[in-house]
Amino acid sequence: MKKAYAEYDIPKRSLKDRVFGQRPSALIIEGLLVLVAVVVTIGFLTPAAPVEDNSDAVIAEMEAIIAAQEAALQEASEAIARAAEAASVPKGFLSASAAKNMAWSSLSNEEYRSAIALYDVLIAEGEADLQTIFARGYAYSMIDEHGLAAQDYTTVLQHSAEDLGALNNRCWAYSEIGDFDRALADCNKLMSLASEADYPYLNRGIVYEKMGDLGAAMQDYVEWIKRIKTSVIRNDNLVWEGSLEVPMSQGIVYIFPFTASANQEVVINAVSSQRDLDADPLVLILDPEGLPLTANDDTGDWWDSYVQFRAPVTGEYAVVLTHAGGSTEGRVEVSFDIAGMFTQGNDGARFKADAYRALMSGDYGVALENFRRALNINRHDAEAMNWMGVAYRYMGEYDSALSHISMAMELDDSYSLPYLSRGITYEEMGQPEASAADYYRYAMLNRNRTLFHAELEGDSNFELPMREGWVYSIPFDAKRGQTLDIAVDTVEPGFVDPLIILIGPDGKALIGDDDISRSEYDAVISDYKIKASGQYTLVVSHAEGGANGTLNFDIAVTEPAPMSVADFDGYGCGH
């Protein structure tokens, strides 16, 4: 549903906060609100006929009530006068046009009750148009008065039956008060009037989810995702790290695959971690057949999503994370937890998952132990062998690292990751050419598309898109003695873990880089001196951290310092 306000966290402000914490223009509105409330109260409390009980106590009580009302009325009048003076508005004057402008200002500043008070006056005085009534309905929704909001939207639709905004908002209001039949009717009519739009599918999906019809909800969520997606980013690290924070923006869809055994319990939680922007996550789970299994839009406070389910079969599942309609911008922390009985065939996956978590936390002994357990179950497990080598590399034991990573290559010659792992190892060992050769082999094994860039001339700064399996070939001429500095980083939205390799005129890989550090994924080649003139090629692809997004290139070429000859003074010359 195309929500324009938080479903839960509506701030409750005191009268003191409203009077002393608002802008001068809002003080006028608050004063009017108090005045209207007092007048209405007097109308209700002043008896229409003489009171039958003429006891002194009752008379005294009534006199006290009237005195209190008069005092409140006087206080409200003084508040209006002070506010009018502060805003340079003549006392006692407020045109319909000014009232509408002030109400809109209050609405824009999230001072919804003030806006409602002004709209009430305009409507009572016959100065309201459909836009005014619609705006009051919106303000009611913002303070969770969805029943009153639905009434205002109904009034608008009685005069303009095909008002898409009123249909959309009334659908939401009806769903909030549990009137699901009317909500669905509005959603369906919205679809018939705006068949190309995406938001009706999200609207109806949320209504179905509130009704408990998750199957119908997921069909609509899938259609919503198909219509809004602009970028699909696959990330395989969630299952290993347990929690990831990713940037969210319009149309981004994340895919996080994971393996589970039958009857394992899986919990996925997506939380907005940037509350000033407050992204509205939507989570969908795909089963091993690629079909929707379960989903959630909003659970608990804010707009966070929470999914808990028991895996029906053993296989590879996927978390699909995108945004709903509340807000598309911000950062989302998605966390993964899995528990329950493992089948014998999945014990190796469990040991590898435990080992990887230990590796990331720096507990290398536990990591090695669990990788060994995985290899005891399957001695041909190239993945476990490769990561065991990585663990040794983290420990600084490079010979053991190279031995295990090379063994992983022998176990599965189609498995590309060991080339990246060994390339990083060689780079840490100070062997740039061996490292670059492995980086290049990794990029070629993963390549599904080669893109040729125009030849560079001198210093360059530019951006290029990156997708899964893309490899860029960027030629440039260089002269002996020149120095190259190449920096490649990712540009949000999306995330790319760049991998760069410099190829010499003879086609030989000279130097490459994956990450600046374990926590910084940018790739850098610094102060590289050209040894022979000719045409070089910068090969750019991605490593395992991320493959979809935009890369920023910053390439600087420094000319060699000019040669100088000392002045000859005739002395010191031998015969």
Disulfide bonds with the S-S distance in Angstrom:
Cys171-Cys187 2.44
